[in-house]
Amino acid sequence: MRDELFFRDEEPAEQCRGALNRRPFRIGHALAGHPLLSLDALAAQAEAGSKRKDGFYFDAGDLAFTDKWGAKPTPNLTVAQIFDQIETVGAWIVLHHLEADPRYKALQDEFGEFFRKSIADPDDAKLLSNPDFQVFISSPRRKTPYHFDEETNFLMQIQGSKTIWICDPLDRDATTEDEIERFYAGQVLTAGNFKPHAEATARRFDLSPGEGVHIPMHAGHWVQNHDAVSVSIALDFEYPRWKYANVYQANYYLRKAGLSPRPPGRSRLFDRPKSAAISGLRAVKNLVRC
């Protein structure tokens, strides 16, 4: 483990452990200027990713924080054209599955080992799985609309600067139980809605190269890029489906039936049968597909 790549400069390790997946907190890093994260290197990865399933995502346009994904038509541009016009096209690019390249796989493994061993407590570390190393590239002044994710996330700024607002993941005025349930029921792109009061209650982080932030799962957030091309990297970790996803999916169907189900974590007595029912339903669907 090369400790020089990662460091904390805002909060002691024990505070980070206590806040993991409970509230956002600032972190520092030394990855700015890394040769694998230059625009030229990432343009080559984007070209390779565009030929893999789910390896490359691109949209463009003048979006508002209240917009939904896919609200604007995407220009018909090649990867090379996107990068050539990155200053003006209003792009938001996501590179997935960079672990297909062994060099990025090594960086992902190092990244994941650091957060599991240095920030997560032993109990959390056992639950964090399926690390997904992603790169976000955005044009000057591009907005990222309000959304939330099912993964717990560490976002690091590599080039350019941006402002990100992150809500309390337990603030059900910002992200409602109904929205989270609809997310797990398949409405991933449309479940979250920006609320007028969200900016007043969210924490604001201004990120420059060398700075980063932890985004807990289900924490609503949105981003305003500043006046230069931005490059950020993120490492997402998943929690086991039995802990959150299955229970929320079961709650979706219970709420549709007119009930008011308990959120995950309130009662193991209720969570276990919900999770088992969804796991069983998934197994039956898989058998039918076979």
C-alpha positions as CSV (number, residue, x, y, z in Angstrom):
1,M,0.0,0.0,0.0
2,R,1.5,3.3,-1.1
3,D,0.3,5.7,1.7
4,E,1.5,8.7,-0.2
5,L,-1.5,8.3,-2.6
6,F,-4.1,8.8,0.1
7,F,-4.4,10.9,3.2
8,R,-7.0,12.6,5.4
9,D,-6.5,16.3,6.2
10,E,-9.9,17.3,7.7
11,E,-11.1,14.7,10.2
12,P,-9.4,12.1,12.4
13,A,-9.8,8.5,11.3
14,E,-12.1,7.6,14.2
15,Q,-14.5,10.4,13.2
16,C,-14.5,9.2,9.6
17,R,-15.3,5.7,10.7
18,G,-18.2,7.0,12.8
19,A,-19.5,9.1,9.9
20,L,-19.1,6.5,7.1
21,N,-22.4,6.1,5.3
22,R,-24.0,8.4,7.9
23,R,-22.9,11.8,6.9
24,P,-20.7,13.4,4.2
25,F,-17.2,14.4,5.2
26,R,-14.2,15.9,3.5
27,I,-11.1,13.9,2.6
28,G,-7.8,14.7,0.9
29,H,-5.7,12.8,-1.6
30,A,-2.5,13.0,-3.7
31,L,-3.9,11.7,-7.0
32,A,-4.1,15.0,-8.9
33,G,-1.6,14.8,-11.7
34,H,-1.5,11.0,-11.8
35,P,-0.6,10.0,-15.4
36,L,-3.5,7.5,-15.7
37,L,-5.9,10.3,-14.9
38,S,-4.8,12.9,-17.5
39,L,-7.4,13.9,-20.2
40,D,-5.3,12.2,-22.9
41,A,-5.2,8.9,-21.0
42,L,-8.9,9.1,-20.2
43,A,-9.8,9.8,-23.8
44,A,-8.1,6.6,-24.8
45,Q,-10.0,4.8,-22.0
46,A,-13.3,6.4,-23.2
47,E,-12.6,5.1,-26.7
48,A,-12.0,1.6,-25.4
49,G,-15.0,1.8,-23.0
50,S,-17.4,2.8,-25.8
51,K,-16.8,-0.6,-27.3
52,R,-17.7,-2.4,-24.1
53,K,-21.2,-2.8,-22.7
54,D,-21.8,-0.1,-20.0
55,G,-18.3,1.1,-20.3
56,F,-19.0,4.7,-21.5
57,Y,-21.9,7.1,-20.9
58,F,-22.2,10.6,-22.4
59,D,-24.8,13.3,-22.4
60,A,-24.7,17.0,-23.1
61,G,-26.7,20.2,-22.7
62,D,-27.6,23.0,-20.4
63,L,-29.3,21.1,-17.6
64,A,-30.9,22.3,-14.4
65,F,-30.6,20.7,-11.0
66,T,-34.3,19.7,-11.3
67,D,-33.9,17.9,-14.6
68,K,-34.0,14.1,-14.9
69,W,-31.4,11.9,-16.7
70,G,-32.1,11.7,-20.4
71,A,-34.2,14.9,-20.4
72,K,-32.1,16.4,-23.2
73,P,-31.3,14.7,-26.5
74,T,-27.7,13.6,-26.8
75,P,-25.7,15.0,-29.7
76,N,-24.5,12.3,-32.2
77,L,-20.8,12.7,-31.7
78,T,-17.9,10.2,-31.7
79,V,-15.7,9.9,-28.6
80,A,-12.9,11.8,-30.4
81,Q,-15.3,14.6,-31.2
82,I,-16.6,14.8,-27.7
83,F,-13.1,15.3,-26.3
84,D,-12.2,17.7,-29.0
85,Q,-15.3,19.8,-28.1
86,I,-15.2,19.2,-24.3
87,E,-14.8,23.0,-23.6
88,T,-18.0,23.9,-25.3
89,V,-20.3,20.9,-25.8
90,G,-21.7,20.9,-22.3
91,A,-20.7,17.3,-21.7
92,W,-21.0,14.9,-18.8
93,I,-19.0,11.8,-19.4
94,V,-18.8,8.7,-17.2
95,L,-16.2,5.9,-17.7
96,H,-17.2,2.6,-16.1
97,H,-15.3,-0.7,-15.6
98,L,-11.9,0.7,-16.0
99,E,-10.7,-2.4,-14.2
100,A,-10.7,-4.0,-17.7
101,D,-7.2,-2.3,-18.0
102,P,-4.8,-3.9,-15.5
103,R,-3.2,-0.5,-14.7
104,Y,-6.6,0.9,-13.5
105,K,-7.4,-2.4,-11.8
106,A,-4.3,-2.0,-9.7
107,L,-5.3,1.6,-8.8
108,Q,-8.8,0.5,-8.0
109,D,-7.5,-2.3,-5.7
110,E,-5.2,0.1,-3.9
111,F,-7.9,2.7,-3.6
112,G,-10.4,0.1,-2.2
113,E,-7.9,-1.4,0.2
114,F,-7.1,2.0,1.7
115,F,-10.8,2.9,2.4
116,R,-11.6,-0.5,3.8
117,K,-8.6,-0.6,6.1
118,S,-8.1,3.1,7.0
119,I,-11.6,4.6,7.0
120,A,-14.2,1.8,7.4
121,D,-14.4,0.0,10.8
122,P,-14.0,-3.8,10.7
123,D,-17.8,-4.4,10.7
124,D,-18.4,-2.0,7.8
125,A,-15.4,-3.3,5.9
126,K,-16.9,-6.8,5.9
127,L,-20.0,-5.5,4.2
128,L,-18.4,-3.2,1.6
129,S,-18.2,-5.2,-1.7
130,N,-18.0,-4.8,-5.5
131,P,-15.8,-1.7,-5.7
132,D,-16.5,0.2,-8.9
133,F,-13.9,2.7,-10.0
134,Q,-15.4,5.5,-12.1
135,V,-14.2,8.6,-13.8
136,F,-16.4,11.7,-14.4
137,I,-15.4,14.3,-17.0
138,S,-17.6,17.4,-17.4
139,S,-17.5,20.6,-19.5
140,P,-17.1,24.1,-17.9
141,R,-20.2,25.2,-15.9
142,R,-22.0,21.9,-16.5
143,K,-24.6,21.0,-13.9
144,T,-25.3,17.5,-12.6
145,P,-29.0,17.2,-11.6
146,Y,-30.2,16.1,-8.2
147,H,-30.0,12.4,-7.6
148,F,-29.0,9.7,-5.1
149,D,-27.3,6.4,-5.4
150,E,-27.5,3.0,-3.8
151,E,-23.7,2.8,-3.3
152,T,-21.6,4.5,-0.7
153,N,-19.1,6.7,-2.6
154,F,-15.7,8.4,-2.3
155,L,-15.4,11.2,-4.8
156,M,-12.0,12.9,-5.5
157,Q,-11.3,15.9,-7.6
158,I,-8.4,15.5,-10.1
159,Q,-8.6,18.5,-12.5
160,G,-10.7,21.7,-12.4
161,S,-13.0,22.6,-9.6
162,K,-16.7,22.1,-8.7
163,T,-19.2,22.6,-5.9
164,I,-21.3,19.7,-4.6
165,W,-24.2,19.9,-2.3
166,I,-24.9,16.7,-0.2
167,C,-28.0,16.1,1.9
168,D,-28.2,14.2,5.1
169,P,-28.9,10.6,4.0
170,L,-31.5,10.2,6.7
171,D,-33.3,13.5,5.9
172,R,-36.6,12.2,4.6
173,D,-37.7,15.7,3.7
174,A,-34.9,15.7,1.1
175,T,-35.2,12.1,0.0
176,T,-38.4,10.3,0.9
177,E,-39.0,6.7,1.7
178,D,-41.3,6.5,-1.3
179,E,-38.5,7.8,-3.6
180,I,-36.0,5.3,-2.3
181,E,-38.5,2.5,-2.7
182,R,-39.2,3.5,-6.3
183,F,-35.5,3.6,-7.0
184,Y,-35.1,0.0,-6.0
185,A,-38.2,-1.0,-7.9
186,G,-36.4,0.1,-11.1
187,Q,-37.1,3.8,-11.4
188,V,-33.4,4.6,-11.1
189,L,-33.4,7.6,-13.4
190,T,-36.5,9.3,-12.2
191,A,-37.1,8.5,-8.5
192,G,-35.4,11.4,-6.8
193,N,-36.8,14.9,-6.9
194,F,-35.1,18.2,-6.1
195,K,-36.9,20.0,-3.3
196,P,-36.8,23.8,-3.0
197,H,-35.5,23.7,0.6
198,A,-32.8,21.2,-0.1
199,E,-30.0,23.7,-0.7
200,A,-30.6,25.3,2.7
201,T,-30.2,22.0,4.6
202,A,-27.5,20.3,2.4
203,R,-23.8,20.6,3.2
204,R,-21.8,22.4,0.5
205,F,-18.3,21.3,-0.5
206,D,-16.1,23.3,-2.9
207,L,-13.6,20.8,-4.4
208,S,-10.3,21.6,-6.0
209,P,-7.6,19.1,-7.1
210,G,-6.4,17.2,-4.1
211,E,-9.7,17.4,-2.3
212,G,-12.5,14.9,-2.1
213,V,-15.7,14.0,-0.2
214,H,-17.6,11.0,1.1
215,I,-21.2,10.7,-0.2
216,P,-23.3,8.2,1.8
217,M,-25.8,6.0,0.0
218,H,-29.2,7.6,-0.4
219,A,-27.8,11.1,0.2
220,G,-29.3,13.4,-2.4
221,H,-26.7,15.5,-4.1
222,W,-26.1,17.7,-7.1
223,V,-23.1,19.4,-8.7
224,Q,-22.1,22.7,-10.3
225,N,-18.9,22.5,-12.3
226,H,-16.8,25.7,-12.3
227,D,-15.1,27.5,-15.3
228,A,-12.8,24.7,-16.5
229,V,-13.0,21.1,-17.6
230,S,-13.5,18.9,-14.5
231,V,-12.1,15.4,-13.9
232,S,-13.2,13.5,-10.8
233,I,-12.8,9.9,-9.8
234,A,-15.0,7.9,-7.6
235,L,-14.9,4.6,-5.9
236,D,-18.3,3.1,-5.1
237,F,-19.0,0.2,-2.7
238,E,-22.1,-1.8,-2.5
239,Y,-23.8,-3.1,0.6
240,P,-25.3,-6.6,0.6
241,R,-28.8,-6.7,-1.0
242,W,-30.3,-8.2,2.1
243,K,-29.4,-5.1,4.2
244,Y,-31.1,-2.4,2.1
245,A,-32.1,-3.2,-1.5
246,N,-34.3,-6.2,-0.8
247,V,-36.1,-4.5,2.0
248,Y,-36.8,-1.3,0.1
249,Q,-38.0,-3.3,-2.9
250,A,-40.4,-5.2,-0.7
251,N,-41.6,-2.0,0.9
252,Y,-42.4,-0.6,-2.6
253,Y,-44.9,-3.4,-3.1
254,L,-46.3,-3.1,0.4
255,R,-46.8,0.7,-0.1
256,K,-48.5,0.0,-3.4
257,A,-50.9,-2.2,-1.4
258,G,-51.8,0.7,0.8
259,L,-49.5,-0.2,3.8
260,S,-46.9,2.0,5.5
261,P,-43.9,-0.3,5.8
262,R,-41.0,0.2,8.2
263,P,-37.7,1.3,6.6
264,P,-34.7,-1.0,6.7
265,G,-32.9,-1.2,10.0
266,R,-35.9,-0.5,12.2
267,S,-36.7,-4.1,13.0
268,R,-34.8,-7.3,12.0
269,L,-38.0,-9.2,12.7
270,F,-39.6,-7.4,9.8
271,D,-36.5,-7.0,7.6
272,R,-35.6,-10.7,7.4
273,P,-38.9,-12.0,5.8
274,K,-39.0,-9.0,3.4
275,S,-35.5,-9.7,2.2
276,A,-36.1,-13.4,2.0
277,A,-39.3,-12.9,0.0
278,I,-37.5,-10.7,-2.6
279,S,-34.6,-13.1,-2.8
280,G,-37.0,-15.9,-3.5
281,L,-38.9,-13.9,-6.1
282,R,-35.6,-13.1,-7.8
283,A,-34.6,-16.8,-7.8
284,V,-37.9,-17.8,-9.4
285,K,-37.5,-15.2,-12.1
286,N,-34.0,-16.4,-12.8
287,L,-35.3,-20.0,-13.2
288,V,-38.0,-18.9,-15.5
289,R,-35.4,-17.1,-17.7
290,C,-33.5,-20.4,-17.9
